[in-house]
Amino acid sequence: MSIIRIQGITKIYQLGDEEVHALRGIDLEINQNEYLAIMGPSGSGKSTLMHILGCLDVPTSGLYDFEGRNIAEMDGNELAEIRNQKIGFVFQNFNLLSQSSAYENVELPLVYAGMSSGKRSNRVMEVINQVGLTDRADHKPNQLSGGQRQRVAIARAMVNKPSIILADEPTGNLDSKTSYEIMKLIKDIHDLGNTIIMVTHEEDIARFCHRIVRLRDGVILSDTKQVPENVPV
């Protein structure tokens, strides 16, 4: 079942007198419970595509259907609801609040969603336990390792039970051993039924995905399925 369908997506940025064509007519369909990597060199358009898929940016032209609805017909509140309820975001730099504990960082999307404090507590501890950080819930980001911070970010992305996880270079700041730990965690999330869309420039990370979409100069060069390798443990 298709949950994302884009047709003819373009994105043009105006930099002074110059037009920068970041995306040049992208067609892409993503089905429920897929696990795909978006790859390409710097400037290929992969981050722009990720931002559009996550409703963090809007295309210059083209069609974007999310779960059968045209994104262009949604107002700001509806787009915010998709970002908060349907999509979980994981970023290379973690994007955690430095003065808040792991628990408070994970809790934040539930506060925005208006969930009661009692229900919040149960759900937050459930996902913190799921990512293996029960004994670090009261620690602030500067008291955690890079891998632990990314686990907090993943728990925050999962806490609202989104159908899609968008991960932008989730292992970019981590060593190989920690990267594999994070990829094992992401695989476990995929196994639970989530759709995973990951931007990466690392071939050794993309080999764990089921599908690779390669971009260059704002167009799709290839879109191939593969048998994923098992993550080393």
Secondary structure, DSSP 8 states (H G I E B T S, - for coil): -EEEEEEEEEEEEEETTEEEEEEEEEEEEEETT-EEEEE--TTSSHHHHHHHHTTSS--SEEEEEETTEEGGG--HHHHHHIIIIIEEEEETT----TTS-HHHHHHHHHHHTT--HHHHHHHHHHHHHHTT-GGGTT--GGGS-HHHHHHHHHHHHHTT--SEEEEESTTTTS-HHHHHHHHHHHHHHHHTT-EEEEE-S-HHHHTTSSEEEEEETTEEEEEEE--------
